Amino acid sequence: MGAVNLNGRKFVMVSSTASVVDPDTPTEFLYWEADGVVWGSYAGDTVTHGRFVGTRDGDQVSIAYAHALKAGGTAGGKSSSRVEAGDDGLLRLVEEFTFDGDDTPHVSVCAEIPD
């Protein structure tokens, strides 16, 4: 797939090996992209406020993230996502990530929300 710009696109988490995703209040992500740099914010499910920044090379997005937890405290880490086009024409992000201080690999899938 050619590199489709992520600028202004919204995604919701649909699955994660790190936690059970609440289908009523999934984490929602807002992406921005310019000149190979990707950044954005997220909230929902177990997260009150989250931010990320990183780079993009083709269909690969590499970011560092940090967020405040509803239960208290913070979490952060690094991830690498593959941008895919779904059968419906909307994008999906298949992300492999780890938390700071824990090398356990996790995988999540986020689906684009149509406007």
C-alpha positions in Angstrom: 0.0 0.0 0.0 1.3 3.5 -0.7 1.8 5.8 2.2 -1.5 7.4 3.1 -1.2 10.5 5.2 -2.4 10.0 8.8 -3.0 13.7 9.4 -6.3 14.3 11.2 -7.4 10.6 11.2 -9.1 9.1 14.2 -8.7 5.5 15.4 -10.2 3.4 18.2 -8.5 0.4 19.8 -10.4 -2.8 19.0 -8.0 -5.3 20.6 -4.9 -5.5 22.8 -2.9 -8.2 24.5 -2.1 -5.8 27.3 -5.7 -5.3 28.5 -9.3 -6.0 27.8 -10.7 -3.3 25.5 -14.0 -1.8 26.8 -16.2 -1.7 23.6 -18.3 1.1 25.1 -15.4 3.5 25.9 -12.4 2.2 23.8 -9.2 4.3 23.7 -9.5 6.9 20.9 -6.4 8.2 19.1 -6.0 11.3 17.0 -3.1 11.3 14.6 -1.2 14.2 12.9 1.6 13.8 10.4 3.9 16.1 8.5 7.3 15.7 6.9 7.9 12.2 8.3 6.9 13.1 11.8 3.9 11.6 13.5 2.3 12.9 16.8 -1.0 12.9 18.5 -3.2 12.3 21.6 -5.4 9.6 23.0 -7.9 9.0 25.8 -10.5 6.5 26.8 -10.8 3.1 28.5 -8.0 3.1 31.2 -6.3 6.3 30.0 -7.3 9.8 31.0 -4.6 11.7 28.9 -2.0 10.3 26.5 0.5 11.8 24.0 2.8 10.3 21.4 5.4 11.4 19.0 7.6 9.6 16.5 8.5 9.1 12.8 7.1 7.3 9.8 8.9 5.4 7.1 6.6 4.1 4.4 3.9 2.0 6.2 5.9 1.7 9.4 5.2 4.2 12.3 7.6 4.2 15.3 6.6 6.2 18.3 7.3 6.9 22.0 4.2 7.4 24.2 3.2 8.4 27.7 -0.2 8.5 29.4 -2.0 9.1 32.7 -4.0 6.2 34.0 -7.6 6.5 35.4 -6.5 4.2 38.2 -3.7 6.7 39.1 -0.1 6.8 38.0 1.4 6.9 34.5 2.7 4.5 31.9 4.9 5.0 28.9 6.8 3.0 26.3 7.6 2.6 22.6 5.8 1.0 19.7 6.0 0.2 16.1 2.9 0.1 14.0 2.1 -1.2 10.5 -0.4 0.9 8.6 -2.9 -1.4 6.7 -5.9 -0.7 4.5 -8.9 -2.7 5.5 -11.5 -4.3 3.2 -13.8 -1.4 3.9 -11.2 1.1 2.7 -10.5 2.4 6.2 -7.0 2.2 7.8 -5.9 -0.2 10.5 -2.8 0.2 12.7 -1.3 -3.1 13.9 1.0 -2.1 16.8 3.7 -4.0 18.6 4.6 -2.2 21.8 6.3 -2.5 25.2 6.0 -0.5 28.4 9.0 1.2 29.9 10.7 -1.1 32.5 8.9 -4.2 31.0 10.2 -6.0 27.9 7.0 -8.1 27.5 5.9 -7.6 23.9 2.2 -6.7 23.3 0.1 -6.3 20.2 -2.9 -4.0 19.6 -5.1 -3.3 16.7 -6.7 0.1 16.1 -9.4 0.8 13.4 -10.0 4.1 11.7 -13.3 5.9 12.6 -15.0 7.2 9.4 -15.8 10.9 9.4 
